[in-house]
Amino acid sequence: MTLSEKLSALIDDFAPIDDLQERLSLVVDRARRHPPLPPATRTEENRVLGCISAVWLTAENREGRLHFHVDADSPLVRGLVVFVADFFSDTPPSEIAASDADPLAALDLLKNLSPTRRNGLTAVRARILSLAESQK
């Protein structure tokens, strides 16, 4: 599935949920099913700079598709970064690097976040794009 197909599917999935708080709660709940990163992966090298909360991001290339693994010390931030990582995962690096898709903006999830949180999430997305660019 391409990123644009994934984005369309997400928009369809979230369309029945009008309340932004409810959407955020759903995103946070989804993240609870994801295992945390192992402590050995929580290194400064994997830390995303620009986030107020501690956020770690790694990527692995499996058969020409990137898979992202993330964790954060805040439940809300963790929910949002897991959501973004899942969106971009299982996609060829060249498609990610060429993409301007922003699933959080498309679902209007950034609207009620503080500017510092939005900046941190922009840093996460930029790091994903950078990792994809380096693997093309």
N, CA, C and O atoms as a GROMACS GRO file, in nm:
protein
  544
    1MET      N    1   0.084  -0.117   0.000
    1MET     CA    2   0.000   0.000   0.000
    1MET      C    3   0.089   0.124   0.000
    1MET      O    4   0.184   0.133   0.079
    2THR      N    5   0.060   0.217  -0.087
    2THR     CA    6   0.139   0.340  -0.094
    2THR      C    7   0.101   0.433   0.021
    2THR      O    8   0.000   0.414   0.088
    3LEU      N    9   0.186   0.534   0.043
    3LEU     CA   10   0.156   0.630   0.150
    3LEU      C   11   0.026   0.705   0.123
    3LEU      O   12  -0.050   0.732   0.216
    4SER      N   13  -0.001   0.738  -0.001
    4SER     CA   14  -0.126   0.807  -0.030
    4SER      C   15  -0.246   0.718  -0.006
    4SER      O   16  -0.351   0.766   0.037
    5GLU      N   17  -0.232   0.589  -0.034
    5GLU     CA   18  -0.341   0.494  -0.003
    5GLU      C   19  -0.357   0.479   0.148
    5GLU      O   20  -0.469   0.474   0.199
    6LYS      N   21  -0.245   0.473   0.220
    6LYS     CA   22  -0.252   0.466   0.366
    6LYS      C   23  -0.322   0.589   0.424
    6LYS      O   24  -0.405   0.578   0.514
    7LEU      N   25  -0.287   0.706   0.370
    7LEU     CA   26  -0.346   0.830   0.420
    7LEU      C   27  -0.496   0.832   0.394
    7LEU      O   28  -0.574   0.872   0.481
    8SER      N   29  -0.537   0.791   0.276
    8SER     CA   30  -0.680   0.785   0.244
    8SER      C   31  -0.753   0.691   0.338
    8SER      O   32  -0.863   0.721   0.385
    9ALA      N   33  -0.693   0.575   0.366
    9ALA     CA   34  -0.754   0.478   0.458
    9ALA      C   35  -0.767   0.536   0.599
    9ALA      O   36  -0.869   0.517   0.665
   10LEU      N   37  -0.661   0.606   0.644
   10LEU     CA   38  -0.667   0.668   0.778
   10LEU      C   39  -0.777   0.773   0.785
   10LEU      O   40  -0.852   0.780   0.883
   11ILE      N   41  -0.786   0.855   0.683
   11ILE     CA   42  -0.889   0.959   0.681
   11ILE      C   43  -1.027   0.894   0.687
   11ILE      O   44  -1.115   0.942   0.758
   12ASP      N   45  -1.046   0.787   0.611
   12ASP     CA   46  -1.175   0.715   0.615
   12ASP      C   47  -1.202   0.655   0.752
   12ASP      O   48  -1.314   0.662   0.803
   13ASP      N   49  -1.096   0.596   0.814
   13ASP     CA   50  -1.112   0.534   0.947
   13ASP      C   51  -1.151   0.636   1.054
   13ASP      O   52  -1.231   0.606   1.142
   14PHE      N   53  -1.094   0.755   1.045
   14PHE     CA   54  -1.117   0.856   1.148
   14PHE      C   55  -1.233   0.950   1.117
   14PHE      O   56  -1.275   1.027   1.203
   15ALA      N   57  -1.286   0.944   0.996
   15ALA     CA   58  -1.394   1.035   0.956
   15ALA      C   59  -1.515   1.031   1.049
   15ALA      O   60  -1.572   1.136   1.079
   16PRO      N   61  -1.557   0.913   1.098
   16PRO     CA   62  -1.675   0.912   1.187
   16PRO      C   63  -1.651   0.976   1.324
   16PRO      O   64  -1.747   1.001   1.398
   17ILE      N   65  -1.525   1.002   1.358
   17ILE     CA   66  -1.493   1.057   1.490
   17ILE      C   67  -1.472   1.208   1.477
   17ILE      O   68  -1.366   1.253   1.433
   18ASP      N   69  -1.572   1.285   1.514
   18ASP     CA   70  -1.565   1.430   1.501
   18ASP      C   71  -1.482   1.497   1.609
   18ASP      O   72  -1.413   1.595   1.583
   19ASP      N   73  -1.489   1.445   1.730
   19ASP     CA   74  -1.424   1.506   1.845
   19ASP      C   75  -1.272   1.483   1.840
   19ASP      O   76  -1.226   1.369   1.835
   20LEU      N   77  -1.195   1.593   1.842
   20LEU     CA   78  -1.049   1.581   1.834
   20LEU      C   79  -0.990   1.509   1.955
   20LEU      O   80  -0.894   1.433   1.941
   21GLN      N   81  -1.046   1.532   2.072
   21GLN     CA   82  -0.997   1.463   2.192
   21GLN      C   83  -1.018   1.312   2.180
   21GLN      O   84  -0.934   1.233   2.222
   22GLU      N   85  -1.129   1.274   2.122
   22GLU     CA   86  -1.157   1.132   2.102
   22GLU      C   87  -1.057   1.072   2.002
   22GLU      O   88  -1.011   0.959   2.019
   23ARG      N   89  -1.025   1.148   1.900
   23ARG     CA   90  -0.925   1.101   1.802
   23ARG      C   91  -0.789   1.082   1.870
   23ARG      O   92  -0.722   0.981   1.848
   24LEU      N   93  -0.750   1.179   1.952
   24LEU     CA   94  -0.623   1.168   2.023
   24LEU      C   95  -0.623   1.048   2.118
   24LEU      O   96  -0.523   0.977   2.129
   25SER      N   97  -0.734   1.026   2.185
   25SER     CA   98  -0.745   0.911   2.276
   25SER      C   99  -0.729   0.780   2.200
   25SER      O  100  -0.664   0.688   2.248
   26LEU      N  101  -0.787   0.772   2.083
   26LEU     CA  102  -0.775   0.652   2.000
   26LEU      C  103  -0.629   0.628   1.960
   26LEU      O  104  -0.581   0.514   1.964
   27VAL      N  105  -0.560   0.734   1.923
   27VAL     CA  106  -0.419   0.724   1.884
   27VAL      C  107  -0.335   0.676   2.003
   27VAL      O  108  -0.250   0.588   1.987
   28VAL      N  109  -0.358   0.731   2.120
   28VAL     CA  110  -0.284   0.692   2.240
   28VAL      C  111  -0.315   0.546   2.276
   28VAL      O  112  -0.225   0.471   2.313
   29ASP      N  113  -0.440   0.507   2.266
   29ASP     CA  114  -0.479   0.368   2.296
   29ASP      C  115  -0.411   0.270   2.200
   29ASP      O  116  -0.366   0.163   2.242
   30ARG      N  117  -0.403   0.306   2.072
   30ARG     CA  118  -0.336   0.218   1.975
   30ARG      C  119  -0.190   0.195   2.012
   30ARG      O  120  -0.138   0.085   1.995
   31ALA      N  121  -0.126   0.298   2.063
   31ALA     CA  122   0.017   0.289   2.097
   31ALA      C  123   0.043   0.196   2.214
   31ALA      O  124   0.153   0.143   2.228
   32ARG      N  125  -0.055   0.177   2.298
   32ARG     CA  126  -0.037   0.089   2.415
   32ARG      C  127  -0.008  -0.055   2.375
   32ARG      O  128   0.050  -0.131   2.452
   33ARG      N  129  -0.048  -0.092   2.254
   33ARG     CA  130  -0.023  -0.229   2.205
   33ARG      C  131   0.118  -0.249   2.152
   33ARG      O  132   0.161  -0.361   2.126
   34HIS      N  133   0.190  -0.140   2.137
   34HIS     CA  134   0.327  -0.148   2.086
   34HIS      C  135   0.425  -0.167   2.201
   34HIS      O  136   0.418  -0.097   2.302
   35PRO      N  137   0.516  -0.262   2.184
   35PRO     CA  138   0.614  -0.282   2.292
   35PRO      C  139   0.710  -0.162   2.300
   35PRO      O  140   0.737  -0.098   2.199
   36PRO      N  141   0.759  -0.133   2.418
   36PRO     CA  142   0.857  -0.024   2.432
   36PRO      C  143   0.989  -0.064   2.367
   36PRO      O  144   1.018  -0.182   2.348
   37LEU      N  145   1.068   0.036   2.335
   37LEU     CA  146   1.202   0.007   2.284
   37LEU      C  147   1.285  -0.054   2.395
   37LEU      O  148   1.270  -0.016   2.512
   38PRO      N  149   1.372  -0.147   2.361
   38PRO     CA  150   1.462  -0.201   2.464
   38PRO      C  151   1.552  -0.090   2.518
   38PRO      O  152   1.588   0.002   2.444
   39PRO      N  153   1.590  -0.098   2.645
   39PRO     CA  154   1.676   0.005   2.704
   39PRO      C  155   1.806   0.029   2.624
   39PRO      O  156   1.855   0.142   2.619
   40ALA      N  157   1.860  -0.074   2.564
   40ALA     CA  158   1.985  -0.059   2.487
   40ALA      C  159   1.966   0.031   2.364
   40ALA      O  160   2.063   0.084   2.311
   41THR      N  161   1.842   0.047   2.319
   41THR     CA  162   1.813   0.129   2.202
   41THR      C  163   1.787   0.275   2.239
   41THR      O  164   1.788   0.362   2.153
   42ARG      N  165   1.764   0.299   2.365
   42ARG     CA  166   1.736   0.436   2.412
   42ARG      C  167   1.867   0.511   2.433
   42ARG      O  168   1.904   0.545   2.545
   43THR      N  169   1.936   0.536   2.323
   43THR     CA  170   2.065   0.602   2.328
   43THR      C  171   2.052   0.745   2.276
   43THR      O  172   1.952   0.781   2.213
   44GLU      N  173   2.153   0.825   2.303
   44GLU     CA  174   2.154   0.962   2.250
   44GLU      C  175   2.154   0.962   2.098
   44GLU      O  176   2.096   1.051   2.036
   45GLU      N  177   2.219   0.863   2.039
   45GLU     CA  178   2.224   0.852   1.892
   45GLU      C  179   2.084   0.835   1.833
   45GLU      O  180   2.057   0.884   1.723
   46ASN      N  181   1.996   0.768   1.904
   46ASN     CA  182   1.860   0.743   1.856
   46ASN      C  183   1.758   0.845   1.906
   46ASN      O  184   1.641   0.838   1.870
   47ARG      N  185   1.802   0.938   1.987
   47ARG     CA  186   1.712   1.039   2.041
   47ARG      C  187   1.682   1.144   1.935
   47ARG      O  188   1.771   1.187   1.862
   48VAL      N  189   1.557   1.185   1.928
   48VAL     CA  190   1.516   1.288   1.832
   48VAL      C  191   1.533   1.423   1.899
   48VAL      O  192   1.468   1.452   2.000
   49LEU      N  193   1.619   1.505   1.843
   49LEU     CA  194   1.642   1.638   1.898
   49LEU      C  195   1.528   1.730   1.856
   49LEU      O  196   1.473   1.716   1.746
   50GLY      N  197   1.493   1.822   1.942
   50GLY     CA  198   1.385   1.914   1.912
   50GLY      C  199   1.255   1.879   1.983
   50GLY      O  200   1.157   1.952   1.973
   51CYS      N  201   1.256   1.767   2.054
   51CYS     CA  202   1.138   1.725   2.130
   51CYS      C  203   1.159   1.761   2.276
   51CYS      O  204   1.266   1.737   2.332
   52ILE      N  205   1.058   1.816   2.338
   52ILE     CA  206   1.064   1.845   2.481
   52ILE      C  207   1.066   1.712   2.558
   52ILE      O  208   1.148   1.694   2.648
   53SER      N  209   0.976   1.622   2.522
   53SER     CA  210   0.976   1.488   2.580
   53SER      C  211   1.089   1.408   2.517
   53SER      O  212   1.131   1.436   2.404
   54ALA      N  213   1.139   1.310   2.590
   54ALA     CA  214   1.241   1.222   2.532
   54ALA      C  215   1.173   1.131   2.431
   54ALA      O  216   1.078   1.060   2.463
   55VAL      N  217   1.224   1.133   2.308
   55VAL     CA  218   1.173   1.049   2.199
   55VAL      C  219   1.291   0.980   2.133
   55VAL      O  220   1.391   1.043   2.101
   56TRP      N  221   1.277   0.849   2.114
   56TRP     CA  222   1.381   0.770   2.046
   56TRP      C  223   1.320   0.709   1.922
   56TRP      O  224   1.204   0.666   1.922
   57LEU      N  225   1.400   0.705   1.815
   57LEU     CA  226   1.352   0.653   1.687
   57LEU      C  227   1.463   0.573   1.621
   57LEU      O  228   1.577   0.620   1.609
   58THR      N  229   1.429   0.453   1.577
   58THR     CA  230   1.524   0.371   1.501
   58THR      C  231   1.454   0.323   1.374
   58THR      O  232   1.331   0.324   1.366
   59ALA      N  233   1.533   0.283   1.278
   59ALA     CA  234   1.479   0.229   1.153
   59ALA      C  235   1.554   0.104   1.116
   59ALA      O  236   1.675   0.092   1.140
   60GLU      N  237   1.482   0.012   1.058
   60GLU     CA  238   1.548  -0.107   1.003
   60GLU      C  239   1.494  -0.128   0.863
   60GLU      O  240   1.376  -0.110   0.836
   61ASN      N  241   1.584  -0.168   0.774
   61ASN     CA  242   1.548  -0.195   0.636
   61ASN      C  243   1.529  -0.345   0.621
   61ASN      O  244   1.623  -0.423   0.636
   62ARG      N  245   1.405  -0.383   0.592
   62ARG     CA  246   1.373  -0.524   0.568
   62ARG      C  247   1.326  -0.538   0.424
   62ARG      O  248   1.219  -0.492   0.386
   63GLU      N  249   1.410  -0.603   0.346
   63GLU     CA  250   1.376  -0.632   0.206
   63GLU      C  251   1.333  -0.507   0.129
   63GLU      O  252   1.235  -0.509   0.054
   64GLY      N  253   1.407  -0.398   0.150
   64GLY     CA  254   1.381  -0.276   0.074
   64GLY      C  255   1.269  -0.189   0.128
   64GLY      O  256   1.225  -0.095   0.061
   65ARG      N  257   1.221  -0.220   0.248
   65ARG     CA  258   1.116  -0.140   0.310
   65ARG      C  259   1.161  -0.102   0.450
   65ARG      O  260   1.213  -0.185   0.525
   66LEU      N  261   1.140   0.024   0.485
   66LEU     CA  262   1.180   0.070   0.618
   66LEU      C  263   1.071   0.041   0.720
   66LEU      O  264   0.952   0.052   0.693
   67HIS      N  265   1.117   0.004   0.837
   67HIS     CA  266   1.028  -0.019   0.952
   67HIS      C  267   1.084   0.065   1.066
   67HIS      O  268   1.201   0.053   1.103
   68PHE      N  269   0.998   0.149   1.122
   68PHE     CA  270   1.040   0.242   1.227
   68PHE      C  271   0.993   0.192   1.362
   68PHE      O  272   0.884   0.137   1.377
   69HIS      N  273   1.078   0.213   1.461
   69HIS     CA  274   1.049   0.177   1.599
   69HIS      C  275   1.072   0.302   1.683
   69HIS      O  276   1.176   0.366   1.672
   70VAL      N  277   0.975   0.335   1.766
   70VAL     CA  278   0.984   0.458   1.844
   70VAL      C  279   0.939   0.433   1.987
   70VAL      O  280   0.873   0.334   2.018
   71ASP      N  281   0.977   0.527   2.071
   71ASP     CA  282   0.929   0.528   2.208
   71ASP      C  283   0.943   0.670   2.259
   71ASP      O  284   1.020   0.750   2.205
   72ALA      N  285   0.868   0.702   2.363
   72ALA     CA  286   0.873   0.835   2.424
   72ALA      C  287   0.838   0.821   2.571
   72ALA      O  288   0.776   0.724   2.613
   73ASP      N  289   0.880   0.920   2.648
   73ASP     CA  290   0.854   0.914   2.792
   73ASP      C  291   0.718   0.972   2.832
   73ASP      O  292   0.680   0.963   2.949
   74SER      N  293   0.646   1.032   2.740
   74SER     CA  294   0.513   1.087   2.766
   74SER      C  295   0.410   1.001   2.692
   74SER      O  296   0.429   0.972   2.574
   75PRO      N  297   0.301   0.960   2.758
   75PRO     CA  298   0.201   0.876   2.691
   75PRO      C  299   0.140   0.942   2.566
   75PRO      O  300   0.122   0.874   2.464
   76LEU      N  301   0.108   1.071   2.573
   76LEU     CA  302   0.051   1.138   2.456
   76LEU      C  303   0.152   1.143   2.342
   76LEU      O  304   0.119   1.109   2.228
   77VAL      N  305   0.274   1.185   2.372
   77VAL     CA  306   0.377   1.192   2.268
   77VAL      C  307   0.404   1.053   2.212
   77VAL      O  308   0.419   1.037   2.091
   78ARG      N  309   0.412   0.955   2.299
   78ARG     CA  310   0.435   0.817   2.254
   78ARG      C  311   0.325   0.775   2.156
   78ARG      O  312   0.353   0.716   2.052
   79GLY      N  313   0.201   0.805   2.190
   79GLY     CA  314   0.090   0.771   2.101
   79GLY      C  315   0.105   0.836   1.964
   79GLY      O  316   0.083   0.772   1.862
   80LEU      N  317   0.141   0.963   1.963
   80LEU     CA  318   0.155   1.035   1.837
   80LEU      C  319   0.274   0.986   1.755
   80LEU      O  320   0.263   0.971   1.633
   81VAL      N  321   0.388   0.961   1.820
   81VAL     CA  322   0.506   0.918   1.743
   81VAL      C  323   0.490   0.773   1.695
   81VAL      O  324   0.538   0.739   1.587
   82VAL      N  325   0.424   0.688   1.773
   82VAL     CA  326   0.397   0.552   1.726
   82VAL      C  327   0.305   0.559   1.604
   82VAL      O  328   0.325   0.486   1.507
   83PHE      N  329   0.206   0.646   1.609
   83PHE     CA  330   0.113   0.664   1.497
   83PHE      C  331   0.189   0.705   1.370
   83PHE      O  332   0.167   0.647   1.263
   84VAL      N  333   0.277   0.803   1.382
   84VAL     CA  334   0.354   0.850   1.266
   84VAL      C  335   0.449   0.740   1.217
   84VAL      O  336   0.461   0.718   1.096
   85ALA      N  337   0.517   0.673   1.309
   85ALA     CA  338   0.610   0.566   1.271
   85ALA      C  339   0.536   0.452   1.200
   85ALA      O  340   0.585   0.400   1.100
   86ASP      N  341   0.420   0.415   1.252
   86ASP     CA  342   0.341   0.309   1.187
   86ASP      C  343   0.298   0.351   1.047
   86ASP      O  344   0.298   0.270   0.954
   87PHE      N  345   0.261   0.477   1.034
   87PHE     CA  346   0.218   0.526   0.903
   87PHE      C  347   0.329   0.510   0.799
   87PHE      O  348   0.303   0.463   0.688
   88PHE      N  349   0.451   0.548   0.834
   88PHE     CA  350   0.561   0.542   0.738
   88PHE      C  351   0.626   0.404   0.727
   88PHE      O  352   0.699   0.378   0.632
   89SER      N  353   0.601   0.317   0.822
   89SER     CA  354   0.664   0.184   0.821
   89SER      C  355   0.613   0.098   0.705
   89SER      O  356   0.503   0.116   0.654
   90ASP      N  357   0.700   0.004   0.666
   90ASP     CA  358   0.671  -0.092   0.559
   90ASP      C  359   0.656  -0.022   0.424
   90ASP      O  360   0.574  -0.060   0.340
   91THR      N  361   0.738   0.081   0.406
   91THR     CA  362   0.736   0.161   0.284
   91THR      C  363   0.878   0.173   0.231
   91THR      O  364   0.972   0.185   0.310
   92PRO      N  365   0.897   0.169   0.098
   92PRO     CA  366   1.031   0.188   0.043
   92PRO      C  367   1.088   0.325   0.080
   92PRO      O  368   1.015   0.424   0.083
   93PRO      N  369   1.218   0.330   0.109
   93PRO     CA  370   1.280   0.458   0.148
   93PRO      C  371   1.258   0.569   0.046
   93PRO      O  372   1.236   0.684   0.084
   94SER      N  373   1.264   0.536  -0.082
   94SER     CA  374   1.248   0.641  -0.185
   94SER      C  375   1.109   0.704  -0.180
   94SER      O  376   1.094   0.823  -0.203
   95GLU      N  377   1.007   0.624  -0.150
   95GLU     CA  378   0.871   0.678  -0.140
   95GLU      C  379   0.857   0.768  -0.018
   95GLU      O  380   0.794   0.874  -0.024
   96ILE      N  381   0.918   0.727   0.093
   96ILE     CA  382   0.912   0.809   0.215
   96ILE      C  383   0.984   0.941   0.192
   96ILE      O  384   0.932   1.047   0.225
   97ALA      N  385   1.104   0.933   0.135
   97ALA     CA  386   1.186   1.054   0.113
   97ALA      C  387   1.117   1.153   0.020
   97ALA      O  388   1.136   1.274   0.033
   98ALA      N  389   1.037   1.104  -0.073
   98ALA     CA  390   0.969   1.191  -0.169
   98ALA      C  391   0.833   1.239  -0.119
   98ALA      O  392   0.767   1.318  -0.186
   99SER      N  393   0.791   1.192  -0.003
   99SER     CA  394   0.656   1.219   0.046
   99SER      C  395   0.646   1.349   0.124
   99SER      O  396   0.739   1.388   0.196
  100ASP      N  397   0.533   1.414   0.108
  100ASP     CA  398   0.502   1.529   0.194
  100ASP      C  399   0.381   1.496   0.282
  100ASP      O  400   0.321   1.585   0.342
  101ALA      N  401   0.346   1.368   0.289
  101ALA     CA  402   0.231   1.324   0.369
  101ALA      C  403   0.256   1.352   0.517
  101ALA      O  404   0.366   1.330   0.569
  102ASP      N  405   0.154   1.402   0.582
  102ASP     CA  406   0.159   1.427   0.726
  102ASP      C  407   0.029   1.375   0.786
  102ASP      O  408  -0.072   1.445   0.787
  103PRO      N  409   0.031   1.251   0.836
  103PRO     CA  410  -0.094   1.191   0.885
  103PRO      C  411  -0.156   1.267   1.001
  103PRO      O  412  -0.278   1.269   1.014
  104LEU      N  413  -0.075   1.328   1.086
  104LEU     CA  414  -0.130   1.403   1.200
  104LEU      C  415  -0.204   1.527   1.152
  104LEU      O  416  -0.312   1.558   1.203
  105ALA      N  417  -0.148   1.598   1.056
  105ALA     CA  418  -0.214   1.717   1.002
  105ALA      C  419  -0.340   1.677   0.925
  105ALA      O  420  -0.442   1.745   0.935
  106ALA      N  421  -0.333   1.568   0.849
  106ALA     CA  422  -0.448   1.524   0.770
  106ALA      C  423  -0.567   1.489   0.858
  106ALA      O  424  -0.682   1.505   0.816
  107LEU      N  425  -0.540   1.442   0.977
  107LEU     CA  426  -0.648   1.405   1.070
  107LEU      C  427  -0.679   1.516   1.169
  107LEU      O  428  -0.759   1.498   1.261
  108ASP      N  429  -0.616   1.631   1.150
  108ASP     CA  430  -0.637   1.749   1.234
  108ASP      C  431  -0.595   1.725   1.380
  108ASP      O  432  -0.649   1.788   1.471
  109LEU      N  433  -0.500   1.634   1.400
  109LEU     CA  434  -0.457   1.600   1.536
  109LEU      C  435  -0.360   1.702   1.596
  109LEU      O  436  -0.335   1.700   1.717
  110LEU      N  437  -0.305   1.789   1.514
  110LEU     CA  438  -0.209   1.888   1.563
  110LEU      C  439  -0.278   2.012   1.620
  110LEU      O  440  -0.216   2.090   1.692
  111LYS      N  441  -0.404   2.028   1.588
  111LYS     CA  442  -0.477   2.150   1.619
  111LYS      C  443  -0.469   2.193   1.765
  111LYS      O  444  -0.445   2.310   1.794
  112ASN      N  445  -0.489   2.101   1.857
  112ASN     CA  446  -0.494   2.137   1.999
  112ASN      C  447  -0.363   2.114   2.073
  112ASN      O  448  -0.359   2.124   2.196
  113LEU      N  449  -0.257   2.085   2.000
  113LEU     CA  450  -0.127   2.061   2.065
  113LEU      C  451  -0.052   2.192   2.083
  113LEU      O  452  -0.068   2.286   2.005
  114SER      N  453   0.031   2.196   2.185
  114SER     CA  454   0.112   2.316   2.210
  114SER      C  455   0.215   2.331   2.097
  114SER      O  456   0.250   2.233   2.030
  115PRO      N  457   0.263   2.452   2.076
  115PRO     CA  458   0.366   2.473   1.973
  115PRO      C  459   0.491   2.387   1.995
  115PRO      O  460   0.550   2.339   1.899
  116THR      N  461   0.530   2.367   2.120
  116THR     CA  462   0.650   2.285   2.145
  116THR      C  463   0.625   2.139   2.107
  116THR      O  464   0.714   2.073   2.054
  117ARG      N  465   0.505   2.088   2.132
  117ARG     CA  466   0.471   1.950   2.090
  117ARG      C  467   0.469   1.940   1.938
  117ARG      O  468   0.520   1.843   1.882
  118ARG      N  469   0.409   2.039   1.873
  118ARG     CA  470   0.405   2.038   1.725
  118ARG      C  471   0.546   2.041   1.669
  118ARG      O  472   0.576   1.971   1.572
  119ASN      N  473   0.635   2.123   1.729
  119ASN     CA  474   0.774   2.128   1.682
  119ASN      C  475   0.843   1.994   1.700
  119ASN      O  476   0.918   1.951   1.613
  120GLY      N  477   0.818   1.928   1.812
  120GLY     CA  478   0.877   1.798   1.836
  120GLY      C  479   0.830   1.695   1.735
  120GLY      O  480   0.909   1.614   1.687
  121LEU      N  481   0.701   1.698   1.703
  121LEU     CA  482   0.648   1.603   1.605
  121LEU      C  483   0.701   1.633   1.465
  121LEU      O  484   0.720   1.542   1.384
  122THR      N  485   0.724   1.760   1.436
  122THR     CA  486   0.788   1.796   1.309
  122THR      C  487   0.930   1.740   1.305
  122THR      O  488   0.975   1.694   1.200
  123ALA      N  489   0.999   1.743   1.418
  123ALA     CA  490   1.135   1.687   1.425
  123ALA      C  491   1.133   1.536   1.404
  123ALA      O  492   1.224   1.481   1.340
  124VAL      N  493   1.033   1.468   1.456
  124VAL     CA  494   1.020   1.323   1.437
  124VAL      C  495   0.999   1.292   1.289
  124VAL      O  496   1.065   1.204   1.233
  125ARG      N  497   0.908   1.365   1.226
  125ARG     CA  498   0.881   1.343   1.084
  125ARG      C  499   1.006   1.374   1.001
  125ARG      O  500   1.036   1.300   0.906
  126ALA      N  501   1.077   1.480   1.034
  126ALA     CA  502   1.200   1.515   0.963
  126ALA      C  503   1.305   1.405   0.978
  126ALA      O  504   1.376   1.373   0.882
  127ARG      N  505   1.314   1.347   1.097
  127ARG     CA  506   1.410   1.238   1.120
  127ARG      C  507   1.374   1.116   1.037
  127ARG      O  508   1.462   1.050   0.982
  128ILE      N  509   1.246   1.085   1.028
  128ILE     CA  510   1.200   0.973   0.944
  128ILE      C  511   1.238   0.998   0.799
  128ILE      O  512   1.289   0.909   0.731
  129LEU      N  513   1.214   1.118   0.751
  129LEU     CA  514   1.248   1.152   0.612
  129LEU      C  515   1.399   1.146   0.590
  129LEU      O  516   1.445   1.100   0.485
  130SER      N  517   1.476   1.192   0.688
  130SER     CA  518   1.621   1.187   0.678
  130SER      C  519   1.673   1.043   0.674
  130SER      O  520   1.760   1.010   0.594
  131LEU      N  521   1.619   0.958   0.761
  131LEU     CA  522   1.660   0.817   0.760
  131LEU      C  523   1.623   0.752   0.627
  131LEU      O  524   1.700   0.672   0.574
  132ALA      N  525   1.509   0.785   0.573
  132ALA     CA  526   1.468   0.730   0.443
  132ALA      C  527   1.561   0.778   0.333
  132ALA      O  528   1.602   0.700   0.246
  133GLU      N  529   1.594   0.907   0.336
  133GLU     CA  530   1.685   0.963   0.236
  133GLU      C  531   1.820   0.892   0.239
  133GLU      O  532   1.880   0.867   0.134
  134SER      N  533   1.868   0.861   0.357
  134SER     CA  534   2.000   0.797   0.369
  134SER      C  535   1.999   0.650   0.323
  134SER      O  536   2.105   0.592   0.302
  135GLN      N  537   1.881   0.592   0.308
  135GLN     CA  538   1.871   0.452   0.270
  135GLN      C  539   1.824   0.432   0.125
  135GLN      O  540   1.808   0.318   0.081
  136LYS      N  541   1.801   0.541   0.053
  136LYS     CA  542   1.752   0.528  -0.086
  136LYS      C  543   1.853   0.458  -0.172
  136LYS      O  544   1.830   0.438  -0.292
   0.00000   0.00000   0.00000
